[in-house]
Amino acid sequence: MDQRQRRIWLIGQLLKEYQEYRDTDEADLPVPRNDEERRLLLRALQNVRLPAPVSERFLRVQDEYLGAELAQRTITDANDIPPVETVTTESVTTESATPETVAPASAGTTSSTQPIQNTQSPQSPQATQSPQSPQSHATLAIWQGDITTLRCDAIVNAANSGLTGCYAPNHHCIDNAIHSAAGVQLRLACARIMEQQGHPEPVGRAKITPGFNLPARYVLHTVGPMIPSGDPTPDEQEQLADCYRSCLRLAADHGLETVAFCAISTGEFRFPAELAARIAVRTVRDFLARQLAQQEAAQPQPTSTIGTAPTPTASTANHRPANTIRKVIFDVFSDRDRQIYERVFADHD
């Protein structure tokens, strides 16, 4: 199949899931003649599809289709984005609340209830990882562009409490964009998590899934606070900070090194953009600084010996440095949002 044939075939398969089209010949299905209209219809059908089982053939054709679509776009590697700030152990701000610890996330809090395997699509190369070794710093960066074209270890999705994505056809929210680019497997993976959890996803937690057809290896899903008044309370501001902390803890627990955040809660959830950016940058900076301090403290201290090699003990022989996130990217879409983040970083200087 070429790309046009894949698109038409996928539309036909999704239409035939509806009772009124189940017995309709493919030639008689209401498929638009215009390629752009077909593209929009395919995305819309994917958006509204419930997390039901799907055939291996459908997944194969869909993955080929999404891979070919991605190949037409410019992919940006996280390692190529220049940093705007270096974080060290001295970077903790006085405004920070509770100290951060990087402990394994427990099931039902910040991790999924099943082990996550890297099911990277062949069309989506993995982000480059550096060798595990003690780090003296991490970096922060701003990047303006479509987060679904960013190659990194994990991107963050601003999800809703149902966690299975946006069901509005061709909606412009980040949740819809990520699910559309990842493929139907992402909704199925999220549905399994929610079925095991048995209740809506709380604000400020996080879950992890593979990225499937995205360039990113994983997706971190978090639900931000909704602010109908546009004026968040101190508790709601802390909830937003919890979103960033939960995602970073989960990334560290899975050994991920590069993480890209969208602007959580600033769209449909109406959190003021500048305040959200300040909370985001401060929270991430403090988390990384504390994590670096923990890693530094965990390094085995050399024994004072002259002319002899120290005898390794069980604890030092098995010691490995803690997983440390080495780069966090704040992804923005508009010029206005980029200017906000640039101002936040300039104010810190």
N, C-alpha and C positions, 0 to 999 in steps of 0.2 A: 504493500500500500504506500502511496505517497501521502503527503500531509492533508491534501484535500480529501482523499478517500478515507483516511483515518477519521477526520472530523465528521464526515457524513455517517460513517459506520457507528461512531460513538453516539452521535445524536440519535440514530435509529435504535440503538440498544437501550438508551435511557428513555426514549419515548415508549418503547414496548413494555416498560415496567408499569405503565399506566393501563388500566383496564380497557379504556376505549381504543387503544392502539395495539393491544396484544395480538390480535389476529389480522392486523393490517399488513398488506404486502409492503416491502421496503420502498418500492417505487411510488406508493401512494401516501407515504408519511409526509406530514407538513414540514418539509425541510426547505429553508430559504435557498434561493439561487445565489444570492450575494455572499461572498466569502466572509465579509465582516459580520453580516447578520448571522451567519452560521457560527462564527466564533462566539458571538454574544449569546446565542441560543445554547450552545454547548456549555458555556460557563454557567448560565442560568439554570440549566437542568442539573448540573453538578451541585450548584448552591442549594437547591431545594430538595435534593435527594436525601432521604433518611438513611441512617447508618445501617443499611441492610447488606447481607452477603452479596458478593459479586464474583463473577467467573474469573478464572485465571486468564482466559483469553482477553476479557475486557481489560484487566489490569495490564496485560502485556501491550495491547494496542494503546491504551491510555498513556502508559509510561513512554512509549515511543513517540506519541504525539507531544506530550509535555516536554520531553527531551529535545525534540526538534524545535519547538517554540522557544525553549530556553537558549538553544544554540544561535538563534537569531538576535539575541540580546547581548548587551555588554555585561560581563560578569566582573565584579570587583572583588579582589582578594583582600581580606582583612589586614594581611601583612603589608599591603601596599598603601594603606591609608596613613598619612602622617599624623603623629600624635600632637596634641595641643598641650598636654601636661604630663609630667612624670610624677608618679606617686611613689613615695618612700615611706619608711616607718615614721618619719616626722610629719606626715601629711594629715594626721588626725586633727579634726577641727574641734574647737571647744564647744560647738553647738551640738556635737554628737550625743546621742542618748546612751543606750546600753552598749557595753563592749561586745564586739562580734567574736564568735567562735565558729570554727569551721568543722562542725560535727556532721557525721552522716545523717542525711535526712531520713526521718522515720516515715513509714507507710502511712498514708492518709493525711500527712501534714504537708510536706513539700516535695514528695517524690511520688511517682506512680507506684502502684501496688504490684507491678511485675518488673523483672529485670528488663532493661532497655538494651536492645541490640542495635548495632549500627547497620541499618539496611540502606546504605547510601546507594542511590541510583547510579548506574554506569555513566549516565550523562552528567552527573554532578560530582566532580572530583572533591575529595576531602580537603579541608583546610590543612595547611602545613602545620605540624606540631613541632615544637622545639624539644630537644632532649630534656628529660626531667633532671633538673639540677637546682641547687640553691639560687634564689633570685634576690637581687638587691632592690628591684623596682618593678613597677607595672606602669602601663601607660593608658591615658584616656584620649579619645579621638572623637571628632565630629565628622559625620559623613552625610551628605545630602543626596538622596536617591531612593530607589525602590528597594526595600529591605529583602524582597524575594529574589534579588539578583546579587546578594552579598554572600560570598563564600567565606564562611567562618565555622567555628565549632557549633555555635548555637545562636539563633535569633530568638527574640522574645516577642510573643504574641499577646496583645491586649485582648483577652478573651472575655466572654460573659459567663455567668454562673453555671450555664448549661455545659460549657466547655467544648461543645461539638461544632462550634463555628457559627457563622452568620448565615441564616437561611433566606435572606432577602436577595432576590436575583440581581446579580451584577452590582451589588452595593459597593460603595467606595471605601468601606472601613478596612482597617488593617487585618482584622480577623477574616474577612471575606477574601482578601487578596492572598493571604498566606494559605488558606485552605484550597483556594482555586489553583494555586501554583504547585502545591504539594500533591494533589490528587485525592481521590476518594479514600485512600488508605488512612489519611490523617484523621478524618472524621470517625472512621471505624476504630482507630486506636484510642481516640478520646472517648468514644462511647464505651469501650471496654473498661477504661479507667473509671468512668462515672458509674457504670453498672456495679463494679466492685465496691466503689465508695458508698453508693446508696443515698447520697444527698447532694444538693447543689454545692458547687465549689465556693468556699468562703473567700471573702476579700482578703488580699494580702498573702495568700499562699501561692504555691507554684506546682506545676506538674511538668513532666518531660516526656516527649515522644520523639521518635525518629523524624528526620526531615523529609523522607521519601524522595520526591522529585525536586526538592529545593537544592540549591547549591550548598546550603547549610546542612551540617550533619544532623543536628537536632533542633527541636523547637521547644522552648520553655513557655508554658502557658500560665498567665497570671490574671486575676480579676482585680481591677482597680476600683477605688471608691467612686460611686456615682454622686455628683454634686448638682442636684436640680437648681439650687439657688445660685450656683457659681461662686459661692463664698464658703470654702471648706473650713470646718472646725479644726482645732488642734488634733483631735482624735482622728479625723479624716486625713489630715496631713501625715500623721503617723502611719495610718493604713497604707498610704501611697509609698512611704519609705519601706514598709514591710514587703511590698511587692518586689522592690529592687533587692532587698536583703534575701528574700526567699529564693529568687532566681539565682542570685550569686551563690548562695549556699548549695543549691541543687547542682549548679554548674561545677563548683569545686568538688562536690561529692562524686561526680562522674568524671573527674579529671579533665575537664574542658578548660581550654586556655584563652580562647577568643570568643567574646559574647557581644552581641549587638542588641541594644535596647531600642524599641520604638518609644514614642512619647506616651506613656501609659496614662489613661483616663482623660486626656486633653481633648479628645474629639467628642463623640456622642455623650460621654460621661461628664463633660463640662467642667473639668478641673482647670483653673486658670493656668495658662501655658507658662508664664514666667515663674510663678511660684512652683509649679510642677518641675520645671527644669532645675531650679535651685535645690529642691529636695532631692531630685535624681542625682545630680552631680555630687552634692555633699554626702549622700548615703553611699554611693559607689566609692567615692574617694576614701571615706572612713573604713568601709569594709575591706578594701584592698590594703590599706595601710596596716590595719590590725592583722590581716592575714599574713602579710610580710613579716610583721613582728613575731607572730606565732612561729612562722617557719624559721626565722632567725634563732628564736629561743630553743627550738627543737633540735638544732644542729648539735651533734656530739662534740663536747669540748676536748681539745687535744690534751693528752697526759704529759706532764712535765718529766721527760726522760732524756738522758744524754747518752748518745751512742747506741741505744737499743730501740727496737721498734716496740710500740705498745701492743700488749696482747689483746686481741679483739674479744669482747664479751658477747653474749647472746644478744644483748640489747643493741650494741653498736654494730654488730655484724649484720643484723637484719634491719638496721635503720634506713629509712628512705625519707627524703624530704617530703613535706606535705604538698599536696597538689595546690598549685597557685595559679590563679587566673592572671595572665600576663597582659591582657589588653581588653578594654571595654570601649565599645563604640556607641555613641549616641546618634542614632539615625534620625534625620529630619527630612521632611518632604518639601516644605515651603521655604522661600527666602526669609520670611518673617521668623519662622522657628529657628532657622540657622542663626540669624542675628541674635535671637534670645540666648541661645547657648553660647555664642561667642561673647556676649555681654556678661553672662554668668562666669565664664572662665576669666575674663578680663578683670572682673570685680574681685576675684580671689587673689589675683596677682597683686 
